[in-house]
C-alpha cells in the first residue's frame, strides 16, 4: 500500500512540475523514479545488490518495487 501512495505522490509531482515549469523538481522526481524502477536488467541487478538482505530490519524499511 505504501508503494501505491508513493507512486501517486510521484505522479502528482511530475504533473505539477511539468505544468508550472519547475524543471528542478521534475528532474529530481524522475531521478528517484529511475532509481526505484531501473530501465535495464543490468540496472535492476545493480540495485538489487545494493539492497540489504530480505530478512533484515533494514530491508523491511525500504519500499522499492520488485520485478517479480
C-alpha positions in Angstrom: 0.0 0.0 0.0 2.9 2.4 0.8 4.2 1.9 -2.7 0.9 2.9 -4.3 0.9 6.1 -2.2 4.5 6.8 -3.2 3.7 6.4 -6.9 0.6 8.6 -6.6 2.8 11.3 -5.0 5.4 11.0 -7.7 2.7 11.3 -10.3 1.3 14.4 -8.7 4.8 15.9 -8.5 5.6 15.2 -12.1 2.3 16.7 -13.4 2.5 19.8 -11.3 6.2 20.4 -12.0 5.6 20.0 -15.8 2.6 22.3 -15.7 4.3 25.1 -13.8 7.8 24.6 -15.4 9.6 23.5 -12.2 12.5 21.8 -14.0 14.5 21.0 -10.9 11.6 19.3 -9.2 10.7 17.4 -12.3 14.3 16.2 -12.7 14.6 15.2 -9.1 11.3 13.2 -9.2 12.4 11.4 -12.4 15.8 10.6 -10.8 14.0 9.0 -7.8 11.7 7.0 -10.1 14.5 5.7 -12.2 16.3 4.5 -9.1 13.2 2.7 -7.9 12.3 1.4 -11.4 15.5 0.8 -13.4 15.0 0.5 -17.1 17.5 -2.2 -17.9 18.3 -5.6 -16.4 21.8 -4.5 -15.5 20.5 -1.6 -13.5 18.0 -3.9 -11.7 20.8 -6.2 -10.8 23.0 -3.4 -9.5 20.1 -2.0 -7.5 19.3 -5.5 -6.0 23.0 -5.9 -5.0 22.9 -2.6 -3.1 19.8 -3.5 -1.1 20.1 -5.2 2.3 19.2 -8.9 2.5 15.4 -9.6 2.8 15.4 -10.9 6.3 17.0 -7.9 8.0 15.2 -4.9 9.6 16.9 -2.5 7.2 15.3 -4.4 4.2 11.9 -4.1 5.7 12.2 -0.3 5.9 12.9 0.1 2.2 9.9 0.1 0.0 11.2 -0.3 -3.5 9.4 -2.3 -6.2 10.4 -5.8 -7.1 10.3 -7.0 -10.7 8.6 -10.3 -9.8 
